[in-house]
Amino acid sequence: MTDDTPRTGGSQGYLRIATEEAWATQDLFDAWDRKMAEPGADPGFVGLAGFYTASQAERPQNIKRRLLDLGEERIADMDATGIDRQLLLLTAPGVQVLDTAEGVALARSTNDVLADAIRRHPDRFSGLAAIAPQDPAAAAEELRRGVTELGLSGAVVNSHTQGRYLSDQEYWPIFEAAEALDVPIYIHPTGLPKDMIRPFQEAGLDGAIYGFGVETGLHLLRIITAGVFDRFPKLRIVVGHAGEALPFWLFRLDHMHAATVRAQRYESMKPIKRTISEYMRENVYITTSGMAWEPAIRFCQDVLGADRVLYAMDYPYQYEVDEVRTHDNLGVDAATKKALYQTNAERVFGLGSR
C-alpha cells in the first residue's frame, strides 16, 4: 500500500503555506469569560466564544487546546498534514468584543506573544497583527508597530466591531495605515451582531455553516460600495472561505449595484469608479479555508485570476489531511498549484521579506 500522506519540504514542487490558521492566549479566553458574565452580553459573542470556553464536548475542548499551542503540538499537526508554514490569525472574536482600553492593551500583548512564537519557529510561523478598531487611531498605530517592530505581515480584523463596520469613515485610518505599510488586512468571520443573529441562531445557521459567510461577505461589500478602494487604491483585503461566496454573485452584484445607484434609492449608496467585480479582481484576495472543494476553487481561479486565490486550512477548526489531498490533486497545471500553495502567499503577505 502506498503512503500518500502529504510531506513537508517541497518535494512535490511547492511548499504548503496555510494562510488562515487560528490561535489564542489564555488571557484572551479569560477576558471573554469576564465579558460574557456582564449583564446583556452580546448573543453572537456568547454563542461563539461560550462554546469554546465552556463546553466539555470533545470537539471544542480539542480546538481550545490547539488554539493555545504555539509549539510542539501545532508543529506536529502541521507535519502530519504536510503544512510547511502557518500564517497565524488571532481567533474570532479576538479583542473586538472588549471595552476599548482592554481591547487595545490585549491586542498589544497578544501581538508580543505572536512575535515571540515566530522568533522561536521562524521557518514554520508567520502572523498578522491583532488590532482593536474600537480605537481607530490606536489600531492603526498597533498595525504600524506590528509590521515595523514585530515583523508581522498585516492585520486581522474579526469582521464587525460591536455591530459596526470598517466601511464607516471613522475606521479609515486603519486602511490608510495598511496602504502606507503595503500590507493586507484579513477580514475573518465572527459571531453575528445582535440585530442580525435571531433568524440564523434559531435555525442553528449562525456559525460557520452559513451565518459567518453571510456577515463577512456583507462587510466586504460595504467596504467596496462605500468607496474605500477609490480612496485607498493600493489597499489589499483578504477574505477566506472561497471569498465568502461573493465570487459566485459577481454578475448580479454588478448589475444590481449599477441599477441601485442609477435609481438613487439609498443616500448611502453613491457611485464608485469601478464595478464590484473589478475591485474584487484588483484589490481583494481570497483563500480556500474550509472550502476544500475543487469546483469552487477552480471557479474562483477562473473568475478572479489564479494569482488571487491562496490556500488555507482553517486550523484547528477544520483539520483534515484529506482536504490537503484535495488541493494537491486539483486538475490545474504545476505553476497554478504552486501559486495557490506558495507564491501567492509569499507575495501578498511579504513572507520572507520582513
SEFIRO-111176 format. One record per atom (N, C-alpha, C): residue in one letter; x, y, z. Coordinates in steps of 0.001 Angstrom, whole numbers, plus 500000, padded with zeros to 6 digits. Each point is the difference from the previous one (the first is absolute). Layout:
aXYZ ...
END
This chain:
m500850498803500000 m499150501197500000 m500885501247500000 t499678500949499141 t500774501232499902 t499561500990501070 d500972500614500680 d499709501027500997 d499885501333499275 d498770500558499928 d499800501274499302 d499863501162500969 t500521499831501230 t499958501093500967 t500834501166499492 p499459501214499951 p500789501140499541 p501211500235500903 r501118500336499388 r501232500269500740 r500395501468499865 t500672500503501014 t500566501339499906 t501294499947499197 g500496501177499653 g501308500081499357 g499994500347498538 g498868499908499326 g499903500470498630 g500361499005498927 s500121498726500335 s500392499025498977 s498988499896498871 q498752500404500246 q498965499955498970 q500057501208499053 g500932500909500235 g500161501150499113 g499522501307500582 y499510499975501214 y499546501218500674 y499993499770501499 l500135501062500749 l499764499977501432 l498521500261500249 r499472499454501079 r498604500254500360 r499951501054501106 i499513501174499639 i499828501083500966 i498509500142500258 a499608499823501240 a498588500097500392 a499753501391500583 t499039500726499448 t499931501443500234 t498826500475500860 e499292499087500676 e498946500448500921 e499958499040501189 e501040500032500804 e500179499003501047 e499883500693501362 a499106499525500817 a499584500718501204 a500863499656501211 w500075500960500915 w500698499788501263 w499356500906501043 a500355499783501264 a499447500817501086 a500943499928501195 t499714500828500995 t500721499958501272 t499001499751501124 q500517499526501123 q499131499832501163 q499482501342500485 d500809501051499872 d499534501336500385 d498777500408499190 l499985499646498735 l498844500322499168 l498774499219500462 f500153498701500251 f498876499208500504 f499485500566501331 d500903500413500870 d499590500560501293 d499230501301499800 a500438500831499060 a499295501254499723 a498607499725499450 w499875498990499147 w498675499631499495 w499095499538501130 d500544499199500903 d499194499520501132 d499444501169500805 r500833500990500274 r499541501172500764 r498937500765499233 k500191500117498691 k499044500753499188 k498667499271499917 m500036498683499863 m498757499236499917 m499209500044501294 a500667500250501125 a499321500059501295 a499273501314500232 e500240500986499136 e499347501298500155 e498537499915499589 p499130500773500627 p498588500028499595 p499856500441498545 g499119499344499284 g499723500388498617 g501115499694499029 a500816499002500292 a501086499644499090 a499455499667498614 d500740500403498987 d499579499836498614 d499765498525499676 p498830499621499451 p499700498574499777 p500885499345498953 g500421500731498984 g500892499419499011 g501352499673500594 f500509500903500813 f501258499762500703 f499883498824500953 v498938499963500793 v499809498909500963 v499849498662499273 g499252500007498892 g499799498764499265 g501287499446499420 l500896500892499583 l501270499566499418 l501019499678501085 a500348500984500812 a501060499818500987 a499583499043501103 g498731500052500403 g499550499147501079 g500137498526499679 f499812499645498741 f500105498600499600 f501413499476500229 y501008500831499678 y501381499543500103 y500601500202501387 t499412500867500807 t500535500208501344 t499327499112501038 a498746499609499769 a499243499310501047 a499598498572499664 s499810499674498718 s499520498667499653 s501033498930500338 q499527498885500515 q500868498874500318 q499991498932498898 a499328500299498893 a499976499052498891 a501406499846499419 e500234498877499344 e501342499688499515 e500500501016498979 r499148500377499035 r500466500907498946 r500448501348500556 p499191500735500766 p500487501296500484 p501199499884500930 q500084498929500777 q501151499829500877 q501282499784499186 n499916499199498947 n501168499792499134 n500404501282499292 i499002500750499544 i500297501247499304 i500641501004500945 k499449500141501192 k500576500952500960 k501451499642500309 r500278498730500235 r501371499595500299 r500939500360498853 r499567499741498787 r500853500300498849 r500140501508499772 l498957500770500274 l500102501452499872 l501093500557500900 l500138499436501176 l500938500522500992 l501439499558499754 d500193499039499127 d501333499434499777 d500683500699498827 l501151500582500267 l500823500591498940 l501359499305499954 g499977498709500226 g501246499266500041 g499852498575499533 e500259499069500882 e500204498607499632 e498793499357499327 e498789500133500597 e498843499325499410 e499638500607498658 r500013501320499906 r499650500660498738 r500967499577498892 i501267500008500289 i500981499632498979 i499858498532499621 a499703499146500976 a499764498585499682 a498787499848499094 d498949500780500247 d498818499957499133 d500337500492498593 m500826501028499908 m500433500477498687 m500781498923499267 d500920499353500709 d500789498939499374 d499107498856499521 a498966499698500768 a499127498873499670 a499139500263498772 t499853501262499624 t499182500345498832 t500806500707498905 g501307500037500141 g500850500556498951 g500008501508499922 i499650500677501077 i499968501465499993 i501370500535500410 d500625500751499097 d501336500532500273 d499967501247500868 r498994500845499800 r499930501257500746 r498540500344500264 q499733500513501198 q498685500561500322 q500113501511500122 l499002500691499441 l499799501421500275 l498977500075501125 l500405500501501152 l499197499942501216 l499147501248500156 l498692499785500261 l499024501070500205 l499355499808501364 l499947501039500810 l499341499894501299 l498539499639499771 t499546498936500658 t498695499437499693 t498855500948500349 a498891499833499306 a498801500787500253 a499415499645501355 p499381500982500671 p499823501404499612 p501166500906500344 g501131499441500366 g501177500802500288 g499757500990501122 v500574501194499839 v499885501041501032 v498862500967499718 q499262499780498914 q499032501011499542 q498727500054500829 v499765498995500834 v498809499992500847 v500249500688501335 l501230500379500276 l500374500520501314 l499839501516500059 d499987500543501215 d500018501447500167 d501268500549499357 t499960501256499604 t501065500552499163 t501373499858500628 a500173500443501239 a501327499972500612 a500536498579500112 e499146499063500413 e500443498620500121 e500310499413498634 g499186500311498992 g500252499484498665 g501318500475499435 v500298501279500179 v501254500558499501 v501186499343500698 a499917499857501320 a501106499416500760 a500198498529499665 l498892499273499856 l500121498568499725 l500480499748498574 a499623500849499053 a500548499872498651 a501519500107500040 r500495500960500746 r501448500202500086 r500693498796500642 s499461499506501092 s500664498893500689 s499931498707499190 t498886499753499318 t499935498787499182 t500943500086498808 n500172501170499444 n500950500144498897 n501432499733500460 d500309500380501234 d501325499684500550 d500183498491500137 v498939499300500465 v500065498543500108 v500195499374498619 l499259500487499019 l500111499465498643 l501396500213499440 a500527501196500169 a501340500285499483 a501041499100500642 d499832499696501277 d500939499103500680 d499916498590499417 a498787499525499725 a499853498672499404 a500648499942498622 i499860501069499239 i500619500038498667 i501521500016500121 r500529500715500977 r501453499997500209 r500497498600500371 r499198499253500763 r500404498656500393 r499879499000498855 h499084500247499070 h499768499070498891 h499917500782498682 p501069500676499608 p499925500893498842 p499740499299498681 d500307498718499915 d499778499263498759 d498602499403499904 r499223500080501091 r498688499368500018 r498855500980500169 f500241501139500670 f498911500931500317 f500258501383499412 s498934500612499510 s499912501434499761 s498689500445500630 g499721501302500015 g498778500398500673 g499503501376499623 l498728500238500323 l499355501285499814 l499730500639501356 a500115501310500053 a499787500728501248 a498520500067500341 a499691499763501266 a498658500298500508 a499912501500500262 i498857500587499686 i499775501418500272 i498616500166500615 a499802501124500674 a498722500310500640 a499376501202499295 p499138499776499006 p499384501132499290 p499155500900500897 q499693499561501232 q499285500866500935 q500681501369500107 d501307500028499849 d500793501234499975 d500768500006498689 p499448500618498955 p500634499901498681 p501436500504499963 a500284501101500709 a501365500521499992 a500959499021500662 a499592499428501129 a500844499021500676 a500151498743499154 a498932499608499290 a500074498825499131 a501011500228498878 a499964501176499402 a500954500316498936 a501423499996500540 e500199500539501195 e501329500028500590 e500487498599500343 e499101499141500505 e500403498625500308 e500318499228498733 l499289500276498923 l500349499393498725 l501407500421499590 r500309501296500131 r501351500470499657 r501047499315500869 r499743499905501299 r500949499346500891 r500155498528499640 g498882499340499733 g500063498586499669 g500852499729498783 v499885500858498997 v500739499792498753 v501451500456500135 t500215501212500513 t501347500585499966 t500889499539501146 e499403499638501146 e500805499594501154 e499951498498500253 l498865499373499745 l499847498576500315 l500146499102498786 g500022500568498810 g500170499191498801 g498767499261499555 l498804500477500406 l498766499355499583 l499622500431498587 s499054499285499407 s499773500096498550 s498706500680499610 g499372500726500915 g498734500666499744 g499161499954501250 a498685500103499832 a499086500008501144 a498846499055499746 v499451499468501083 v498755499254499940 v498931500807500714 v498836500101499371 v498824500614500612 v498898498955499968 n499495499642501172 n498954498978500085 n498629500634499752 s499818500386498764 s498790500616499449 s499500501166500841 h498699500026500344 h499449501208500626 h500589500212501389 t500014501249500407 t500442500368501338 t498795500525500760 q499412499116500805 q498823500353500796 q498888500592499116 g499812499346498841 g498934500376499084 g500357501071499002 r501244500460499999 r500413501061499074 r501044499467499022 y500077500647498845 y500786499484498887 y501071500987499549 l501061499451499423 l501108500830499544 l499620500912498838 s498844499791499416 s499526500908498949 s499677501384500540 d499764500126501299 d499757501309500610 d501307500787500022 q499961501257499585 q501234500749499759 q500847500211501250 e499428499896501183 e500813500177501206 e501073498922500111 y499814498859499308 y500980498917500059 y501046500083498895 w499887500950499112 w500884500036498848 w501455500282500316 p500368500561501172 p501430500045500334 p500667498626499986 i499234498944500249 i500549498639499936 i500367499665498561 f499126500328499056 f500300499771498588 f501181500854499552 e500048501234500452 e501096500887499630 e501333499418500449 a500038499469501217 a501233499405500512 a500380498763499202 a499029499143499696 a500295498781499254 a500533500325498608 e499391500974499334 e500477500365498669 e501404500581500070 a500253500858500975 a501324500610500129 a501071498950500292 l499656498992500789 l500942498939500345 l500098498927498923 d499082500050499034 d499923499010498927 d499801498591500557 v499031499891500928 v499649498696500560 v498495499815499893 p499529498764499938 p498570499729499875 p499289499973501346 i498686500128499935 i499119499772501136 i499162498774499691 y500020499044500907 y499201498787499858 y498723500185500805 i498853499936499344 i498719500101500692 i499466498589500211 h499922499616501258 h499638498642500387 h498625500015500655 p499214498951499862 p498673499967500623 p500047500042501524 t498860500393500570 t499789499960501437 t498523499740500257 g499610499947501269 g498592499835500317 g499164501145499444 l498799499697499578 l499168501013499356 l499602501093500985 p499836501247499512 p499559501080500886 p498586499755500514 k499702500604501129 k498751499684500694 k498759500386499205 d500081500970499098 d498828500367499210 d499875499173498718 m500845498974499860 m499980499146498813 m499806498528500340 i500290499616501220 i500229498599500303 i498736499155500148 r498868500569500408 r498871499176500433 r499561498965498976 p499680500366498744 p499497498973499079 p501046498950499648 f501281500348500105 f501053499011499778 f500103499058501194 q500042500585501198 q500245499187501189 q498849499040500292 e498768500434499764 e498879499128500323 e499955498771499102 a500666500069498849 a500078498842499103 a501348499293500073 g500886500446500909 g501318499402500106 g500923500334498848 l499764501123499324 l500748500362498795 l500883501226500190 d500260500392501246 d500706501247500237 d501514499864499895 g500554498809500066 g501444499833500030 g500604499754498634 a501039499150499981 a500751499766498772 a499157499362498918 i498907499356500378 i499176499341498991 i499433500993498987 y499701501243500434 y499401500975499080 y500138501444500483 g499654500265501257 g499942501376500478 g501310500736499911 f501104499329500323 f501306500656499924 f500250500577498605 g499745499184498982 g500267500441498642 g499105501143499573 v498723499945500380 v499071501072499657 v500475501326500583 e500348499985501277 e500369501245500674 e501337500547499508 t500970499133499766 t501310500465499541 t499934500461498552 g499213499304499169 g499787500484498639 g499342501369499992 l499038500200500895 l499375501316500157 l501036501054500345 h500917499668500912 h501026500959500409 h500846500431498800 l500452499026499212 l500815500343498836 l499206500815498993 l498744499640499771 l499187500782499070 l499813501432500490 r499814500184501288 r499880501352500550 r501274500800499734 i501137499364500167 i501270500684499749 i500097500421498533 i499659499095499097 i500091500309498566 i499044501121499629 t498724499874500390 t498992500981499560 t500140501337500715 a500719500038501120 a500253501275500683 a501099500808499333 g500676499430499011 g501046500738499298 g501371499916500647 v500200499004500856 v501286499877500693 v501148499828499005 f499799499186498970 f501091499757499062 f500228501179499054 d499030500878499858 d500247501238499270 d500887500925500815 r499773500031501304 r500816500846500880 r501374499387500231 f500087498661500035 f501258499308500266 f500231498962498896 p500405500441498815 p500024499093498840 p501012498867500097 k500993500112500861 k500993498935500136 k499709499080501185 l498902500249500708 l499622499168501135 l499680498580499543 r500431499014500795 r499707498600499720 r499231499409501177 i498915499322499687 i499204499320501012 i499910498524499637 v500099499156501006 v499919498556499816 v498790499493500781 v499241499111499389 v498915499307500695 v500120498513499714 g499449499200500872 g500123498554499872 g498780499336499408 h499984498656500115 h498829499188499689 h499486500259498592 a500972499954499036 a499683500220498582 a499329501346499776 g500481501020500724 g499488501357499789 g498662500249500635 e499643499174501005 e498710500143500698 e498840500066498995 a500117499213498929 a498987499796498953 a499895501149499005 l500673501117500213 l499848501136499088 l500425499689498561 p501057499202499758 p500345499725498599 p498849499396499197 f499132499252500647 f498903499341499301 f498847500963499700 w500028501199500601 w498941500989499848 w500426501188499141 l501185499986499413 l500543501232499414 l499105500584498909 f499437499168499148 f499156500543498935 f498831500775500597 r499304499393500939 r498830500654500589 r500403501212500836 l501096499914500705 l500457501147500790 l500279501201499110 d500699499782498902 d500284501106499084 d498712500589499432 h499108499115499549 h498761500464499370 h499139500797500973 m499773499440501183 m499088500640500941 m500620501211500673 h501299500015500169 h500631501201500544 h499844501165499042 a500264499753498714 a499848501076499011 a498558500492499946 a499045499073500040 a498594500393499952 a499601500807501230 t500501499608501153 t499641500693501237 t500601501398500040 v501242500126499532 v500615501338499946 v499212500907499062 r499621499475498823 r499228500814499048 r498671500441500602 a499374499139500761 a498690500322500579 a500092500978501163 q501224500205500513 q500204500885501160 q499074499614501159 r499904498701500192 r499064499490501003 r500495500208501424 y501323499902500183 y500556500093501345 y500999501146500079 e499876500827501003 e500941501086500209 e501414499458500207 s500094498817500594 s501312499435500326 s500719499418498793 m499301499746498898 m500625499352498844 m500279501026498911 k501278500374499908 k500448500975499026 k500745499307498859 p500166500671498879 p500783499395498920 p501437499729500445 i500576498918499501 i501409499689500212 i500651499852498631 k501330500038499963 k500703500127498731 k499963498729499158 r499921498845500641 r500033498742499273 r498828499128500428 t499857498875499335 t498971499043500409 t500491499204501215 i499066499384500688 i500363499151501138 i500948498896499554 s499729499387498855 s500861498905499541 s501407500488499690 e500144501236499527 e501340500532499741 e500780500191501294 y499354500512501028 y500694500110501283 y500368498621500538 m499120499037499823 m500294498643500470 m501231499438499292 r500208500363498747 r501139499480499244 r501266500819500197 e499862501220500529 e501160500889500095 e500448500276501434 n499094499931500958 n500341500364501377 n499759498884501015 v499365498925499585 v499587498951500934 v500694498687499646 y500407499288501039 y500524498644499867 y499107499091500834 i499889498755499581 i499171499060500761 i500811498757500324 t499606499329501074 t500639498744500349 t498972498875499968 t500517498790500018 t499145498823499874 t499639499398501354 s500210500739501082 s499744499472501344 s498602499390500085 g499942498780500485 g498719499330500194 g499262499636498729 m500620500187498838 m499323499751498720 m500869499119499101 a500342498841500496 a500826499063499239 a499130499246499003 w499574500723498979 w499053499468499019 w500427500492498626 e500436499100499144 e500619500402498743 e499118500906499144 p498707499731499821 p499215500906499151 p500024501452500486 a499923500207501307 a500015501362500523 a501360500650499830 i501057499257500271 i501350500556499869 i500282500366498553 r499673499101499082 r500261500262498582 r499171501178499498 f498760500091500444 f499158501126499595 f500623501319500455 c500436500055501244 c500603501228500510 c501264500361499227 q500805499008499674 q501187500275499188 q499627500525498631 d498930499467499425 d499575500431498670 d499486501437499999 v499169500357500995 v499334501311499935 v500817501116500641 l500869499672500968 l500814501030500643 l501433500023499485 g500474498869499518 g501389499851499597 g500732499088500958 a500845499140499464 a500728499058500844 a500951500692500955 d500363501245499709 d500887500746500887 d499262500598501194 r498677499803500071 r499180500576501077 r499543498959501016 v500306498746499792 v499464498927500839 v501150499332500745 l499886499921501329 l501038499469500867 l499458498820500798 y500878499078500303 y499618498856500823 y499877500396501476 a499025499420500685 a499903500065501460 a499315498742500491 m500345499599501226 m499400498800500585 m498848500343500924 d500105501101500753 d499062500383501066 d500248499169501258 y501277499729500266 y500414499287501204 y499707500851501228 p499583499410501126 p499692498591500215 p498529499659499787 y499233500971499475 y498562499769499859 y499700498942498944 q500762500005498902 q499918498934499010 q501407499468499792 y500272498892500628 y501334499386499947 y499838498606499432 e500146499895498656 e499740498739499304 e501051499790498919 v500718498914500069 v501024499740498995 v499376499806498624 d498770499485499915 d499366499822498698 d499787501328499288 e499835501075500748 e499819501303499366 e501304500482499361 v501127499617500572 v501280500296499363 v500132499189498715 r499630498745500061 r500068499165498790 r499127500574498885 t498827500534500357 t499131500597498985 t500729501112499251 h500704500846500720 h500750501088499355 h501177499446499190 d500686498999500542 d501117499398499269 d499541499398498672 n498768499499499975 n499515499278498825 n499177500861499043 l499980501307500223 l499255500880499092 l500467499806498557 g499066500060499073 g500324499843498595 g500468501297499368 v501086500562500536 v500589501230499471 v501469499739499729 d500637500892499223 d501406499776499673 d500895500290501204 a501251499620499882 a500936500093501118 a500199501433500469 a500037500945499078 a500215501396500381 a498812500528500797 t498785499640499590 t498802500437500715 t499951499397501397 k500389498735500114 k499980499354501312 k501045500623500922 k501169500320499478 k501023500651500823 k499551501392500415 a499324500712499116 a499478501311500363 a498970499887501116 l499103499028499887 l498966499795501011 l500611499737501366 y500964499121500055 y500553499550501274 y501089500926500552 q500801500587499118 q501233500623500484 q500192501440499546 t500132500207498695 t500512501299499554 t498995501131500162 n498704499714499886 n499016501054500268 n500105500470501447 a500114499071500931 a500121500366501409 a501282500783500260 e501090499576499389 e501262500718500184 e499904501433499495 r499311500169498868 r499871501337499424 r499025500864500785 v498819499484500314 v498962500802500652 v500412500401501407 f500598499058500749 f500335500269501393 f501479500332500213 g500747500118498904 g501397500379500120 g500830499010500789 l499678498732499908 l500716498996500783 l501418499849499487 g500926500009500913 g501395499901499640 g500682501335499809 s499188501101500012 s500590501335499770 s499882500900501208 r499406499498501107 r499842500832501180 r500912499498501119 
END
